[in-house]
Amino acid sequence: MIFDRLIEKIISTQNPVCVGLDTSFDYLPDEMKDGVTDYAGAAGAIFEFNKKIIDYVYDLVPAVKVQIAYYEQYGEPGLAAFGATCEYASRRGLIVITDAKRNDIGATAARYSASFLGETVINGNHSTPYPSDLLTVNGYFGTDGIAPFLEDCKQFNKGVFVLVKTSNPSSGELQNLRLSDGRTVYECIGDMAEKWGEDSIGKYGYSRVGAVVGATHPEEARVLRSRLPHTFFLIPGYGAQGGNADTVRACFSEGGMGGIVNNSRGIICAYQKRGGTFFEAAREAVLEMRADLRSVLGEICAK
């Protein structure tokens, strides 16, 4: 099961850090941007940047998260760079999380799922345009919008992260509203995620259906961690958005289990503050973040 693989990689690296390859052309060093004037040039430079980052962190981290919006803005070449980045990270042995926040009514959701988790079939030829291990999804459409993703997860050993409590400051405008039964919206969608995964519990106690739970809302994270014992958390918001090791702690279960912490700009743009090469600075930032998280989580082990 995909989350068993992810957990085993977290334990082997002793590192619940996910490197976010939310790579904008603006983030690249000047020498990689010189002379570039079109989408193809920008996308090519971004892919070279990503490859170098991956080469310098693949032995330290279990996973990368690739945010598709950063690639879509460069048109077809950007999407090609997105796919190439996912494939390269996978070849390097990393778990690939696509951050696309997809969903729609059932038939359209199935097409979204085919793009990242399942297969597209053309005259008997089966392929996946943007193969990913895990995909962020929006549960706003309810069960019939999630079902096509779950079917592909079961068939192809993939997983999803449902948006539950996001890290942005205004998330509470909707997510913290109270329903008639007394639950908040985020508690409701969290409970649904737990139920959606109840028939796929792996050997470490987590299902194929994870949850996005921001590091910037520790009180809500504490509530969700107790409510969702079988749901693995993808935790954005560390670093640039204000989250830190202390706020992240609420997202984890005993033994430092149950979550992976994403950091994008704090790693891929680390050279802008540290100096030196961007890839060496990224590696140093990963090591520093691992030490920071271990200071509150301790040794990560299955209980």
HUQUI-V583811 format. One record per backbone hydrogen bond with DSSP energy under -0.5 kcal/mol. CO is the residue of the C=O (numbers start at 1). NH is the residue of the N-H. If there is no record, write none. Layout:
CO/NH, CO/NH
//
This chain:
1/4, 1/5, 2/6, 3/7, 4/8, 5/9, 6/10, 7/11, 8/12, 9/13, 10/14, 10/15, 15/62, 16/261, 17/62, 17/63, 18/20, 18/263, 19/21, 19/65, 20/22, 21/23, 22/24, 24/27, 25/28, 29/32, 29/33, 30/33, 30/34, 33/36, 38/42, 39/43, 40/44, 41/45, 42/46, 43/47, 44/48, 45/49, 46/50, 47/51, 48/52, 49/53, 50/54, 51/55, 52/56, 53/56, 53/57, 54/57, 54/58, 57/60, 57/61, 62/95, 63/19, 64/97, 65/21, 65/67, 66/68, 66/99, 67/70, 68/71, 68/72, 69/73, 71/74, 72/75, 74/77, 74/78, 75/79, 76/80, 77/81, 78/82, 79/83, 80/84, 81/85, 82/86, 83/87, 84/88, 85/89, 86/90, 87/91, 88/92, 89/94, 90/93, 95/64, 95/97, 96/98, 96/133, 96/134, 97/66, 97/99, 98/100, 98/136, 99/68, 102/138, 105/108, 105/109, 106/110, 107/111, 108/112, 109/113, 110/114, 111/115, 112/116, 113/116, 113/117, 113/118, 115/130, 116/132, 120/122, 120/127, 122/125, 124/126, 125/122, 127/120, 128/131, 133/159, 134/98, 135/161, 136/102, 137/139, 137/163, 138/141, 139/142, 142/145, 142/146, 143/146, 143/147, 146/149, 146/150, 147/151, 148/152, 149/153, 150/154, 151/155, 152/156, 153/157, 153/158, 159/135, 160/210, 161/137, 162/212, 165/214, 168/171, 169/172, 170/173, 171/174, 171/175, 172/176, 174/177, 175/186, 177/185, 179/182, 183/179, 184/188, 185/189, 186/190, 187/191, 188/192, 189/193, 190/194, 191/195, 192/196, 193/197, 195/198, 197/200, 202/205, 206/202, 208/160, 208/210, 210/162, 211/213, 211/234, 212/164, 212/165, 214/217, 217/221, 218/222, 219/223, 220/224, 221/225, 222/226, 223/227, 224/228, 227/229, 228/231, 230/207, 230/232, 232/211, 233/235, 233/260, 234/213, 234/236, 235/262, 236/215, 237/243, 238/240, 239/242, 243/239, 244/248, 245/249, 247/250, 248/251, 249/252, 253/256, 254/257, 255/301, 257/253, 258/233, 260/235, 260/262, 261/18, 262/238, 263/20, 264/267, 264/268, 265/269, 267/270, 269/272, 270/273, 270/274, 271/275, 277/281, 278/282, 279/283, 280/284, 281/285, 282/286, 283/287, 284/288, 285/289, 286/290, 287/291, 288/292, 289/293, 290/294, 291/295, 293/296, 293/297, 294/298, 299/301
//
